């Protein structure tokens, strides 16, 4: 009796490649010309007859960011998925606390306490995502832009939660207006982030 062994890695979904790989491939393709290929393959007869010219000084090569490993790519994909969920969920939570406060279902102190925890959690997430902005991390420019946008949204959500806490404490119209502006600003950025 013979058994067929499944090849290693079969059945797994292919991992996404970073944007940097595609950009480098596009640049390599754009710099290739048929004339240059023909000269490389067959040699240029006229060039051999000319006197050798002095080599022009070369500019130093640009420092390339480190390439992300397959594991780092998977981690960044997970971070991207979780960060979208975090900002949408947090936006909903803050709005729900506002609704609970305005309906009288929660008193001011309950909302202040819950929003304090929310601000702390969002601050921790902001701090962790901001670490990936360090040039030493193997993050493509597209991923780096995405993470910068998420950290900006987290800042807006913190501002929204803090202004609602201020309103829960003071019940002043100015604090309510600040909360509404912060909420609108946060939603505009979230909407732009999640649109395809």
C-alpha positions as CSV (number, residue, x, y, z in Angstrom):
1,X,0.0,0.0,0.0
2,X,1.4,3.4,-0.9
3,X,0.5,6.7,0.5
4,X,1.0,10.1,-1.0
5,X,2.6,12.6,1.2
6,X,1.3,16.1,1.0
7,X,4.1,18.6,0.2
8,X,5.2,20.8,3.1
9,X,3.3,24.1,3.1
10,X,0.5,22.8,0.9
11,X,-2.9,24.2,1.8
12,X,-1.6,27.4,3.4
13,X,-2.6,30.7,2.0
14,X,0.2,32.6,0.4
15,X,1.6,35.4,2.6
16,X,1.3,39.0,1.3
17,X,4.6,40.5,0.1
18,X,5.5,44.0,1.3
19,X,5.0,46.9,-1.0
20,X,8.8,47.4,-1.1
21,X,9.4,44.2,-3.0
22,X,7.0,45.3,-5.8
23,X,8.5,48.7,-6.0
24,X,12.0,47.3,-6.3
25,X,10.8,45.0,-9.1
26,X,9.1,47.8,-10.9
27,X,12.3,50.0,-10.6
28,X,14.4,47.2,-11.9
29,X,12.1,46.6,-14.9
30,X,11.9,50.3,-15.7
31,X,15.7,50.6,-15.7
32,X,16.2,47.7,-18.2
33,X,16.3,48.6,-21.9
34,X,16.8,46.3,-24.9
35,X,19.9,48.2,-26.0
36,X,21.5,47.8,-22.6
37,X,20.7,44.0,-22.7
38,X,22.2,43.7,-26.2
39,X,25.4,45.4,-25.2
40,X,25.7,43.2,-22.1
41,X,25.1,40.0,-24.2
42,X,27.1,40.7,-27.3
43,X,29.5,43.5,-26.3
44,X,29.7,46.8,-28.0
45,X,32.3,46.7,-30.8
46,X,32.7,50.5,-31.1
47,X,33.3,50.8,-27.4
48,X,36.3,48.4,-27.5
49,X,38.0,50.5,-30.1
50,X,37.8,53.7,-28.1
51,X,40.5,54.7,-25.6
52,X,39.6,53.8,-22.0
53,X,38.1,56.7,-20.2
54,X,38.6,57.6,-16.6
55,X,35.9,56.3,-14.3
56,X,33.5,58.9,-13.0
57,X,33.2,59.0,-9.3
58,X,30.2,57.0,-8.1
59,X,27.7,58.4,-5.5
60,X,27.5,56.4,-2.4
61,X,24.7,53.8,-2.5
62,X,21.6,54.8,-0.6
63,X,21.1,53.1,2.7
64,X,18.3,50.5,2.2
65,X,15.9,49.7,5.1
66,X,16.3,46.2,6.3
67,X,14.2,43.6,4.5
68,X,11.3,42.2,6.6
69,X,11.3,38.5,7.3
70,X,8.3,36.3,6.5
71,X,7.5,36.4,10.2
72,X,7.7,40.2,10.4
73,X,5.4,40.4,7.4
74,X,2.8,38.2,9.1
75,X,3.1,40.2,12.3
76,X,2.5,43.5,10.4
77,X,-0.5,42.0,8.7
78,X,-1.9,41.0,12.1
79,X,-1.2,44.4,13.5
80,X,-3.0,46.1,10.6
81,X,-6.0,43.9,11.0
82,X,-6.1,44.4,14.8
83,X,-5.5,48.1,14.6
84,X,-8.5,48.7,12.3
85,X,-10.7,46.7,14.7
86,X,-9.3,48.7,17.6
87,X,-10.0,52.1,16.2
88,X,-13.5,51.2,15.0
89,X,-14.4,49.5,18.3
90,X,-13.0,52.3,20.4
91,X,-14.9,54.9,18.4
92,X,-18.1,52.9,19.1
93,X,-17.3,52.5,22.8
94,X,-16.7,56.2,23.3
95,X,-20.0,57.0,21.5
96,X,-21.8,54.5,23.6
97,X,-20.5,56.1,26.8
98,X,-21.8,59.4,25.5
99,X,-25.2,57.9,24.8
100,X,-25.3,56.2,28.2
101,X,-24.4,59.5,29.9
102,X,-27.0,61.5,28.0
103,X,-29.8,58.9,28.6
104,X,-29.0,58.8,32.3
105,X,-28.3,55.0,32.2
106,X,-24.8,55.8,33.6
107,X,-23.9,58.6,35.9
108,X,-21.1,61.0,35.3
109,X,-18.6,59.1,37.6
110,X,-19.2,55.8,35.8
111,X,-18.5,57.4,32.4
112,X,-15.5,59.2,33.8
113,X,-14.0,55.9,35.1
114,X,-14.7,53.9,32.0
115,X,-13.3,56.6,29.7
116,X,-10.2,56.8,32.0
117,X,-9.6,53.1,31.3
118,X,-10.3,53.6,27.6
119,X,-7.8,56.5,27.4
120,X,-5.1,54.4,29.2
121,X,-5.7,51.5,26.7
122,X,-5.6,53.7,23.7
123,X,-2.4,55.4,25.0
124,X,-0.7,52.0,25.4
125,X,-1.7,51.0,21.8
126,X,-0.4,54.3,20.5
127,X,2.9,53.9,22.3
128,X,3.4,50.3,20.9
129,X,2.5,51.3,17.3
130,X,4.7,54.4,17.4
131,X,7.7,52.1,18.0
132,X,7.4,50.8,14.4
133,X,8.1,54.3,13.2
134,X,11.7,53.8,14.2
135,X,13.9,53.5,11.0
136,X,15.5,50.4,12.4
137,X,12.4,48.3,12.0
138,X,11.9,46.4,8.7
139,X,8.7,48.2,7.7
140,X,7.9,49.2,4.1
141,X,7.1,52.8,3.4
142,X,3.5,51.9,2.7
143,X,3.2,50.0,6.0
144,X,5.0,52.9,7.8
145,X,2.4,55.4,6.4
146,X,-0.5,53.1,7.4
147,X,0.9,52.8,11.0
148,X,1.4,56.6,11.1
149,X,-2.3,57.1,10.1
150,X,-3.4,54.6,12.8
151,X,-1.4,56.4,15.5
152,X,-2.9,59.7,14.4
153,X,-6.4,58.2,14.7
154,X,-5.5,56.9,18.2
155,X,-4.5,60.4,19.2
156,X,-7.9,61.7,17.9
157,X,-9.8,59.0,19.8
158,X,-7.9,59.9,23.0
159,X,-8.9,63.6,22.4
160,X,-12.5,62.5,21.9
161,X,-12.5,60.4,25.1
162,X,-10.9,63.1,27.1
163,X,-13.3,65.8,25.9
164,X,-16.3,63.5,26.8
165,X,-14.7,63.0,30.2
166,X,-14.6,66.7,30.6
167,X,-18.2,67.0,29.6
168,X,-19.2,64.3,32.1
169,X,-17.5,66.1,34.8
170,X,-18.6,69.7,34.0
171,X,-21.7,69.3,31.9
172,X,-20.6,72.5,30.2
173,X,-21.7,73.3,26.6
174,X,-18.1,74.1,25.6
175,X,-16.9,70.6,26.6
176,X,-19.8,69.1,24.7
177,X,-18.9,71.1,21.6
178,X,-15.2,69.9,21.9
179,X,-16.4,66.3,22.2
180,X,-18.5,66.6,19.0
181,X,-15.7,68.2,17.0
182,X,-13.2,65.5,18.2
183,X,-15.7,62.8,17.3
184,X,-16.2,64.2,13.8
185,X,-12.5,64.5,13.3
186,X,-11.9,60.9,14.5
187,X,-14.6,59.5,12.2
188,X,-13.3,61.3,9.1
189,X,-9.9,59.7,9.6
190,X,-11.3,56.3,10.4
191,X,-13.6,56.4,7.3
192,X,-10.6,57.3,5.1
193,X,-8.6,54.5,6.6
194,X,-11.2,51.8,6.1
195,X,-12.3,52.8,2.6
196,X,-10.8,50.5,-0.1
